Amino acid sequence: MALTVKEIDNAKPKTKKYKMLDGGGLSLLVLPTGTKLWLWRYQFDGCEKNMTFGEYPMVTPKEARELHFVAKKLLATGVNPMAERKAESEARQQEAKAIQREIESSFEKIARKWWAWWSLGKSPRHAEILMNRLEADVFPAIGHLSIHSVQTGHVRDIMLAIELRGASDVAKRAHQSIGQIFRFAIARELASRNPAADFKPRDILAATQSENFARVDEKDLPELLVKISDYNGDALTRFGLKLLAYCFPRTSELIEAPWSEFDLERARWEIPAERMKMKTPHIIPLSRQAVEVLRALRLLTGNGKLVFAGALDKNTPMSNNTLLYALYRLGYRGRMTGHGFRGLASTVLNENDYDEEHVDLQLAHMKRNKVSAAYNHAKYLKQRTVMMQWWADYLDSQLALGRRSSRQAA
């Protein structure tokens, strides 16, 4: 007679395990621990085998009898049910492992491993911006795909989608980052080819006129300096534009600067290697005018870590576009950028017979090998200090010229 649920529930554990027969060779094994297992004992190739169908009550009597019936049918065809179950289990494990390998070899998974490796020694802000771009533009499109499944068309479509929103430069950077990720994967035998290497950005992106290094001519400096001096927007922005002019650093080097890099008594700004494009320290001698601007800035942000703190979060720098958009508002869209001050300084200083090596070193353009990198940042510091003061005095003279021209025009 088949066991009833009531009989099964009432079965109590004993000091030794015992069986309750269900019929057809199926039984319920009651262990001293109270565990109740469905058990089938059968013969195969002259050997006795034991096969379990799970634990009661997780496996009900009906389910156990159905499993038992299927196993008996297999046995009747000459197949060992236990061996068949083992084969199925191994197949499921292999399938699970294959799925796990797919997940582990997904583009996003490998991209994040690349980013962790690549970001060592990079500016934290620069690394964060790149990851934000991957998360916004790349991962939604191909992050879930196995890296082996990513094709040239995927990369092209990502770039075209970015271009549609008017961000061609970001599209180019996406192409560059995807290519770097694939090179990282290929070097570690995680991928066999780089689909980003099949084309260059100019092959698919519309040609654009770059404004990245737009700058006014020297003759237009007086008017520009007057407008910066009279800028009626945020004072922090006005001071930032003045420091770009007096010190001509890269915009990111300025807006990410902490107060700890400035020694106003010695009139020196020392930027550590990790914040520099060329990964070597850089010294900017501060003119009297630059020191005055920084002393004024102390009143605004001197209690915080950053000189140019963001408006909403004082622990992060102002946006990279803040100074550029200020120039736009002053009427210089397409005519002047923060980088433009570097080009102007280079031109004017070279035309006024300052040594080209001194100028290039102050612009942090000098190529440095590992042996000399620790020393070059202080090279010709005395000459560069004189040069930077001359440049600041020159800008002031241009500002005064602009003021006179404004009064005469009025």
GIBEL-V43138 format. One line per field, one symbol per residue. psi: psi as a letter, one per 20 degrees, with the letter a starting at -180 (. if undefined). A space follows every 10 residues. Layout:
psi = ???
This chain:
psi = pqqrhggghi pqqrhqqrqo piqjiprpoo qhiiqopppp prppkjqpqp pqjappjhor gggghggggg hhgghhjjpo hghggggggh ghghgghggh hgghjqgggh hhggghghip iqphgghggg hhgghhhggh gjhiqqhiip rghggghggh hghhjkmhhh ghhggggggh ghhggghjki rirohiiirq hihhqqpqop jhkqqrrhhi gggghghghj pjbphhgghg hghgghilrq ghhghjpqhi ipnhgilpoo prhiiqhjkq qppopprggh hgghhhhhhg jiiagqgmqq hhoiiqrrqh ighghghghi kkpihprhhh hggggggggh hkkqphhggh hhikippprh gihihhhjpk hghhggghhg gghgghhhgh ghgghgghh.
